[in-house]
Amino acid sequence: MKRLVCFLILILFTFNTMGQNEHPMKVAMVSIFVKDPAKAFDYYTKILGFTEVMFSPENYIAIVKSPLGEDATNILLEPTEPNGIEVAREYKKKLYEMGVPVISFGADDIQKTYEELKAKGVVFKKEPTKTDYGYEAVFDDDNGNYIQLIQLN
């Protein structure tokens, strides 16, 4: 009986620690494919309010992040032109044609964020709408991508 109890404790401990990592990772950077990184950089910083991490237009490098903290995930505005990857160009085009957002940004008050962005000229494909998980809206990033804006319950 004692062996069975020890065995069950071992199984519970094993299942309880599966998937945990001694050195956990976080998402450090994601890519959004854009036709023109310089134009996208202006849009993401001046219109959406992201902060500059790195900007080197002559090298087609534009990296931004949320202003909400040093720990925010970096976003690489990755070029599909002039020497971009063909499959990335096609992927981006198909997602746009299907109306599929490439990324989701969170908002504490989606209605206020929607109004602020609309006042700056952002074109919304979908106004804030109630969903099972909160609210969502979708806008065009002026570089051939749809971006989802969400407010979770």
N, C-alpha and C positions, 0 to 999 in steps of 0.2 A: 504494500500500500504506500509506504514511504517513497518507493521508487516512482510510483505512478504520480504522486503529488509533485515530486521534483520534476518529472518529465512534463507535466502539465504547466508548471511554473516556467520551465524553460521554453515551452512552446509559446506561452503568453508573452514572455519577454521578447522572444524572437519576432513575433508578429507585431508587437508594440514598437519595436525599433526598426522594422523593415522600412526602407525608403528614407530613413533619416540619415543624414550625412554628418560626419564629424566636422566637415568644413563646407557648410552649405553655400550654394551659389545664388546669385541674383541676376536678373536681366540687366546687363550693362549697356547694351546698345542694340537697337533695331534699325532696319533700313526701310525707307520709303523711297520707291523708285520715282524719279522726277525727270522731266525732259530737260529742264534748265535749273541747275542747283543754285545759281545766283538769284534768279527770280523767286525760286522756292524759299531761299534763305530770307529774302526781304519779306515775303508773305508770312512765313512762320514767325519771324521776329517782330515785324511792325504791325501786322494784323492780329495774329494769334497770341502774341506776347511771350513767345519762347525766348530764351536767352542764348547768346552765342557761346559755343564751346570752341569751335574752330571754323575759320572761314578763309579759304584759299581759292578764289574763283579761277585763277590761272591753272590750278591743278584739279579743278572740278571737285573740290572738297568743301562740304558744308555740313556742319554738325551743330545741332541745337538741343536744348533740353528744357523741360518745364522750369519755370522760375520758383517752384515750390520747394526747393531744397537742393543741397549739394548732392544728395543721394539719388536724385532723379535719374531716370533712364535716358541715355543719350539717343538722339535720333539722327542717323546718317541720311541726309538727303542725297540719295545715290543716283547718279546720272544714267539715263538710258540713251542719251545723245552726247556727243557725236560718236563716241567709241564704246557705247554701252553694250551690254550683253543682249543679244537678239531675243533670247527666251524671256528675259526680264521685260523687254519692251512689249512682247506679245502678251505676257502674263498681265502686265499693267493695263494694257488696252482691253483685254477680255474682262477683267474685273470691272473696269469702268463701264463697258458696254452692258454688263449684267447688273450694274448698280450696286456692286458689292463694296462696302468700305474696306480699306486696306488696314485700318487701325482704329482703335477706340480711345478717346480721351475722356476722362472723367470730369464732372463738374459738381460742385456742392449745390448749386442752384441753377439748374439747366435753363430755366426761363430767363433769368438775368443774363447768363452767359449768351444765350441766343440773341437777346435784345442788343447786347453790347456788340456782338459780332455782326449782326444785321446792320447796325448803325455804321459799321466800318466798311460795309459793302460786301460782306460775305454772302454768297448765294447758297441758300438752303434748298436741298432736294426734298427734305422732310422736316417739318416743324416739330417742336417737342410734342411727343405723343406718349401717353401712358402705356406701359407694358407690364408684364407679369413681374418683372424684376425692378421696376422703377419707371424711368422716362428715357426716351432716346430721341435724337434728332440726327440728321445727316446733312453734311454740307460738302461743297466742292472746294478743293484746296487751290484752285486756279492753276493747277499743274497736272491735271488729268487723273486725279484721285478723289474718291469719296472718303470722307472722314466721319466716323460715328462719334457723336457726343452722347455720353450716358450719365445718368444720375441714378445710383443704386438706392434701393429702399433702405 
